Amino acid sequence: MRSPANSILRLALLALLLLCPPRAQAQAPVTPSFPENAPTPLSVYVAVYVNGVAKLNEAAGTFEGNLDVQLRWRDQRLAFNSKSAGTDRQEFSKEAAAAKLATIWTPQVAITNLADKAARIEAGLFVYADGSVVFFQRLQAVFETPYRLAGFPFDTQDLTVRLISTTYDQDQIRFAQDQRDLHSSGVRDGLVIAGWTPLRLDFASATTRAWNGDMLPAIEARLLVRRHASAHLFSILLPFLSVLFIPTLLTLYARTDAASRLATWSGAILALVALNFTFSLRYPYLGNGSLVAEIVTIGFAYELMMVAVTITVLNPQVADKLSNPYVMPEVLSFLRWSVPLGLVVLLVTRALLTAL
């Protein structure tokens, strides 16, 4: 037989269950659907304003930037009566903006070339009476960008910020710009970048293939900057020209024998090898196709040519067999001005072609 205590306990538990029913499971938040009756592809307008740029790192392929990124689109479901509301727009900032964005449809635009995921971001949101939405972000972050260094130190670079819709393909949305966005975009007046001159801000549309084969719309904001070449020319050209021209003067103008001239050029070759090693340590990001590498190659070719001149034209034992004694002085007189001038013309021409 059941004891009275057990019966009373069962009745108490049953009453507790009736008074306190189990909690319903929390439902996952519903993602707002694509705007109804909106033309496709839906236009998402983009504006980018550059407040500051610093720490351009060619070796890492990064730069640090302070940017304002603005996105605009229209969703008729968000329209409201401005007279009854007493305002033509609703404003949200920081946490309030994030909370509001979670309840409305957004084009799911992300910046895909952030090198530092812990970027500092300040957000703001405006919803206008006609359903227009303006989403504003101010970012202080490190961005990845490709550097083209073949023309160093006469190079110009595109500091790129790449925006992609991570959810909607090019048939659903498109990035666009009208006069309002172009007016809102640009570079801060008086912007100073150490070692560089900012030129202009350009935009380029593109597409990116997603993992499922969809073509996602993308747009790139590119800040064009030009390097201050003078900061590098002195440290590159002065030792390079010293290594070549000092032995040239000693060879073509000093009265010495062929053995001494060959010893001078042997030392010049070793000095250029050491200088090339110094350049590789100072500019590790420069490849074999850079202007600096080509200049060093020209230097080695010049030294080998001067070694050949030393053991032939400037060697009496060989020169007498090549021509009569009246011709060789004329050849030497021609070499004294044409060889150095030819080297200078070759270097200047190659630099100008790279700068252009």
C-alpha positions, 0 to 999 in steps of 0.5 A: 500500500502506498503511504499517505506521504507518497500520495501527498508528494505526488499531488504536490508535484502535479500541482506544480507542473500545472501552475508552472508549464514548461517554457516554449523554446526560443525561436530563431530570429527571422531574416527580413525578406528582400524588399517587395515590389522593388526593381531588380537588380536593386540599386545600392548606392556607395560613397567612400570618403578618405579621412586619413592614410598611414603605415603603407607596408609594401612588404606585407601588402597593407595600409592603415586607413580611416574611412567613411563608407556610406550605403544607400538603398530604398525599402518601401516597407520602411516608409512612414508618415512624416506629418504624424511622426513629426520628422522626415527621418529616424536616426540610430547610432552605435548600439541602436543602429545595430539593433535596428539593422537586425530588424530590417533588410540589408544588402549584406555588404562586407569589406573583404580586404580587411587585414585586421579583423579587430577594426574600430567601427562606428556606425550610424543609420538613417531611415527616411519617410519615403523608405530610403535607408542610409547606413554609415560606417567610420572605419579605422583599420588595416587593409590588404592591397596589392603593390605594383613595385616594378617602377620603384621609386617612380611608382604610383599605387592604388590603395584599395577598399573592396566591398562585396555583397556576400548574400545577393548576386548581381541579378538581385542587387547592383552597386551604383553611384549618382551625383550625390554619392560622388559629391559625398566621396573624395579625399580630405583636403590637406591629407598628408601621407608620409613619403607619398602624394595623394592624387585622387579617389576612383571607383571600379565595379567588379564581380566575384564568383561565390562558392556556389557559382553565383556572381556576387557584385563588388565595387572597389574604392581606389585611392591613387598615391604617388611615391616621393622618388627623391627620398630614395634616389639619393640612397640608390643612385649616389652609391651606384654611380660612384661604383661605376664612374670612379673606376671609369675615370681612373681607367680612361684618364689616369696614366697607369698600366692594364693590370692596375686598370683590371684590378680597379674593375675587379674591385668595382665588380665586388663593390656592385655585388655588395651594393646589390646585397644592400639593396635587397636588404633595404628593399626586400619587397622588390622583385627581379623585374623592378627598376632597381634590379634592372639598373644593377643589371645594367651596371654589371653589363657596363663593368664587363664592357669596361673590362673588355675595353681595358684588355683590348683598346687600353692594352698596348700589346693588344691595341697595336695589333688591332690598328695602327698607332694613329687610330687608337688615340682617336678611339680613346678620345671618343671613349672618354666622353661617349662611354660615361654619357651613354651610361647616363642616357641609358639610365635616364631613359629607362627611368623615364619609361618607368615613370611614364 
